[in-house]
């Protein structure tokens, strides 16, 4: 440092005035309250001098470029050097010895200009940016030949934000960030850090001075719970091998193709012998061949976004851009999806934009004030779940959520998003009573900004990722959920048919003796079957909370329970709509799902349960092989009742069509065999039984129609021909017109 006595009197006076003018900044730096540390720290040209200012708490000695000694400013931990301009080239290094004797050297973080483009920030603040995760969060970068990590976070109500981690002893004074004007975005490039670095953000609220230690909302990887720090993810790209799948997906006609979904909770599908979670690689090794063998076209994963509490099943997420570390790193998930695609299996992710948990380390009151959530508790809190509602009015929150959706579809090649709890997003008075809600600007109970968000979400994902789908879990009669936004709809690809599911399970849980009095529970669904593009779900929600397993809901003795369940699945797979079945239901798990342990796989080889698995496999095979079951699932021309009025015998019969095929489905919901039952058919000819849920192969009594059945020109059920067949007890049969 050039001594003052070697300077001219004018230079001396100017330097003293400069240091005096900086005292307030120095104080704010020491108190960790400065919003723009780059304006003070680092190298500057002031008073005709090159000035270097460094702040290093608990430090003995500091040098720049190993040759220039910095002088302590008074008794503070601020160190200064000044000299002739051009003496210190950029980038330069800072080396120091701490009070413990450790010696360190890094490039100065405060020597680097802002890295985020101003246009990116404007698009983010305006809510038009779709890839915010590409510049917010933590990114391994090289700047002017210096390797490090660029950190950025949105915290508009902060007075100061710092990056903290083991690299700086979690000390918020050491790496304060700069704020990018009115954008509310703070950024800092820290040289010397790389992939695998643990970090959080320490935020000081500007209004009350409270300190908040937060994980990164845009974090791409996290520690395994109960630890909560984010991890700088590797920048090494995955070498994808699913090009054929991705190319075909672009033009895939999912509206008219079979979609049979196996819903899976990765944490409890299977586990290691010691009870620990399987890795993504182990899951791929086991789950992919199983799903292939069962004939499902897709797997749907219960939320795998990082989450702190196992009991939430993933539905209270804290990491909207990171797969849970319970099963490994993000590269492991990419490999899992890649292998699924190579095996011809699509991957759907359960995604939760409706609410988030109150955990202190996560999004709640992120910068010391309501930021991601509404400020009014009548809008901000989910009364049922104890969680917080995203503030869909804020452009930056919508950009956060849409960027999350795009991240999963783009970076992980996910094929679709099942959007959870859509009803709670649609209604301002959802699960609220009295005056505990705020009407919208038109006086109604619709959440107008949430509706706008969903339309935007669906528009962006369908445009940017053609062939991907969005599925709404929506439990009310909101119209046009799966119709285009341009027509007044919400724009989802499909909607879960919760009404059909509830009616069907309620009917099937009744003793067959009383089913005749509730026949309309089977037939009413056809009144609205084509109002939406429906998925028929028997999901995880139907096998928890004392509802019993699907097998446990079935009435009768054990044989009848299995027969009823086989009949239920036959009805599901032959009724118009895509199919979804939760894991364990395929082998008639006798007890409710327990997320804490693996499924009881030791049961699946018991003869009736092994038969149930064969039944599901064959239903999937028929569904794939016979276009009549899938071509027009969403259109009336693919279905026609034969007889929906035979409530006295609890019989249903209907036709399924494609251009080249006619199938006859007959279902018997009583334990009484129906011999010589005549049903109308549209064509004369020979009909062959291609499926019978009562087959001994599935554990049934093997009553059926082994020989082809000849249709006669005997009008029945307002059809020109008819065929006489045997309908087994508690069973369904499918006939195909052969000629």
Secondary structure, 3 states (H helix, E strand, C coil): CCCHHHCCHHHHHHHHHHHHHCHHHHHHHHCCCCCEHHHCCEEEEECCEEEEEEECCCEEEEEECCCEECEECCCCCEEEEEECCCCCCCCCEEEEEECCCCEEEEECHHHCCCCCCHHHHHHHHHCCCCCHHHCCEEEEEEECCEEEEEEEEECCCEEEEEEECHHHCCCCCCCECEECHHHCEEEEEEECCCCCCEEEEEEEECCCCCEEEECCCCCCCECCCCCCCEECCCCCCCCCCCHHHHHHHHCCCHHHCCCEEEEECHHHHCECCCCCECCHHHHHHHHHHHHHHHCCCEEEECCCEECCCHHHCCCCCCEEEEECHHHCCHHHHHHHHHHHHHCCCEEEEEECCCEECCCCCCCCCCCCCCCCECCCHHHHEECCCCEEEECCCCHHHHHHHHHHHHHHHHHCCCCEEEECCHHHHHECCCCCCCCCCCCCCCCCCECHHHHHHHHHHHHHHHHHCCCCEEEECCCCCCCCCCCCHHHCCCCCCEEECHHHHHHHHHHHCCCHHHHHHHCHHHHHHHHCCCCCCEEEEECHHHHCCCCCCHHHHCCCCHHHHHHHHHHHHHHHHHCCCEEEEECCHHHCCCCCCCCCCCCCHHHCCCHHHHHHHHHHHHHHHHHHHCHHHCCCCCCHHHEEEEECCCCCCCEEEEEEEECCEEEEEEEECCCCCEEEEEEEECCCEEEEEEEECCCHHHCCCCCCCCCCEEEECCCECCECEEEEEEECCCEEEEEEECC
